[in-house]
């Protein structure tokens, strides 16, 4: 159970919402399917892939436009290849072969010359070096289409004999004898709308990641309950363990963070109407008021004086001061970490080392997952009240301490790995494992330094910009170097 590698994965989203043939009714909701799936998969905070690695094609004119998109994605994908199609699916009259429709598709005898033979998509998937290949079809298959549905014919077995590919997961909107609904007036087609809801909201009491298998099982339950067709799946070579997102219905306490890329939003723009948050980084001043805005205190005595006197916006100054004091207290540990020194030495065999490394990755995920707790909405609401006079200094200091604790735990984790004494052939695994934490620890440190610098400069900014309100909008992004991760996985596999 894992998330795809964002750098090495490719997603192609194809939808045909309008047709020139009078026998194929338009399905306007397919446009929304494509745009919503793109936003879901590429969201910088919650998605699984970078926008440049997710391509869309709406209302393709002919076979070649779909072919170029699919083959390009198949050629480039190394981890996940996902092909999604929504539109009318048709079966040829002579051999009942599956064809996907384009704007210019015509049913009947002209279908083989105007539609996309699914076998070409299957061949492109078979030729891809991607570790996991996923095909999602929001369509059904028959000789003709009827209004309000993407119609179907033939048995499920016959359909899946056509679409299955070794190492590929296929998810279809309905069984071979049913219809894939596209109700007039609905924002999405029935199947894709439920798929989007699961991806965006999660599955209550589910696992931490939304695997293809868990998505399918929930689709079965929810679509059956709403009177919609029952989706079908085809699994080969355990392809269903790939996850398409995190399960946001699982509480943060139960949900571990992904080891490869975690993106955590920390400070939201307070002028956005839809955001109901009391930001840590917003200072508002009254026009024509003469203020002596203090700088971030760098000593314990200065911090206590700040709490006692409570100058304008003392609360976020206190947070910055607590961060500074916490990081400064770890300066010697940071120097040891930078020098590559270890915490302590322990002798291990290769087998013991592999077991220890596997457990350590879980611990690293938990350390990263604590970042969400550092900035939980509940904690912010309690610590930073609308009026600074009601802010809680102890909770503010605790919030800073929690983030500094993550910074320290990253260093301790890496130094503990480096302290292992194992056979010489395991030296690279030890170093690659320790380096997994290197980018995260520097990102946390850089964020803390940047936040303190921004807050410390507010007084000068206010004086020079003559602004009634100054907003500092920062985001902390935690990632892992993909080259390091790849090297780690190779070494771990080599020593297995």
Helices and strands as residue ranges (DSSP letters): E 2-3, E 10-15, H 29-42, G 51-53, E 54-58, H 63-76, E 80-86, E 89-91, E 98-100, G 108-110, H 111-114, E 116-117, H 118-127, E 132-138, E 141-142, E 149-150, H 156-163, E 168-172, E 180-181, H 190-201, E 209-211, H 212-225, E 232-234, G 239-241, E 242-246, E 261-264, E 282-284, H 300-309, H 314-329, H 331-338, E 346-347, H 350-374, H 377-383, G 388-390, H 393-418, E 420-421, G 424-426, H 427-456, H 458-465, E 469-471, E 476-479, H 482-494
